[in-house]
Amino acid sequence: MRHVIESQQYDVAALEKLFNNTDRILEIFQAGGNRQTFCSSCVGKHMILLFYEPSTRTRVSFQMAAHHLGMTTASTENAGEFSSAVKGETLSDTMHVICSYHPDVVVLRDKKDGSAHKAAEIADKYGVSIINAGDGKGQHPTQALLDVYTIRRELGKIEGKTVLMGGDLANGRTVRSLSYLLSKYPRMQLVFFSPPELQMGEDILEHLREHRVPFLVETRSSVLPALLSQSDVVYWTRFQKERHTTAETADKLAATFAENYSIGPAEMKFMRKLSILMHPLPRVKEISLEVDNDLRAAYFRQAQYGLYVRMAILQDMFGKK
Ligand code: ASP
């Protein structure tokens, strides 16, 4: 795989291969075992991280993943504010320049949907790979890979599960990439729960119809208890404040959201014993801190799996075969 641009590019066989390697990496770390097995597998490879939007987990875990595999990294600190973009440079000019410095991969996060695609067209001319680390409201494929891995690791398998996604589904990119990936597995049921103004995009619903994946769209907060009690995975997301242009609507929506679409101990009571609560993070107020000690709260484990999944992605792309 030259680039990682959108989650649909993976099929189940590719996912299984990736997840098996992730298991292997995780087990070596957890056993305090011999990291020699992977620490030099990508020596001589170079990564540039170019982030035009804030990031904590994606940026640091990619950097750490690269270092654990022996790659070097160079990173612009907050490219949205401190790079030449501020002076008016276009992404395509920046791509031409940084690709000419001979990196093997550019990990890119940008504000605009479709940027990763555009960047890949330029990167192809230089033989450089692009990994989409989030493009606006578009996709965040490596997040979806670690999300699906989390379900597999925590619940043993993916097929046949009911996955409830809640929050700002109109503006969150993780739920979009996750829906594409889950639609590859048999007997899935997807439930989209959000305020009426923040519903999942029609393009995703159309994709699910085409692939005959049963789904339900629900906006009434009164039915949340029933939805929670029927789900194996509860995947919550924050209100994407930065994607709303008028502060007034944003504040109003954020307030309704916090009041009616949050998970706290009372909501956890409705969840199944053997279910998990996931969140791509950052969490704002949509999951209360009291929930953290519940064993079903999987979000910090999920973030840690992100390191191992990203190592497996890099090994797959650049590891010595
Ligand atoms: N960190 C995730 C993303 O970059 C989720 C979020 O920001 O809400 O999309």
Boltz pocket constraint, residues with backbone or C-beta under 6 A from the ligand:
constraints:
  - pocket:
      binder: B
      contacts: [[A, 54], [A, 133], [A, 134], [A, 140], [A, 172], [A, 173], [A, 174], [A, 237], [A, 238], [A, 280], [A, 281], [A, 282]]
      max_distance: 6.0
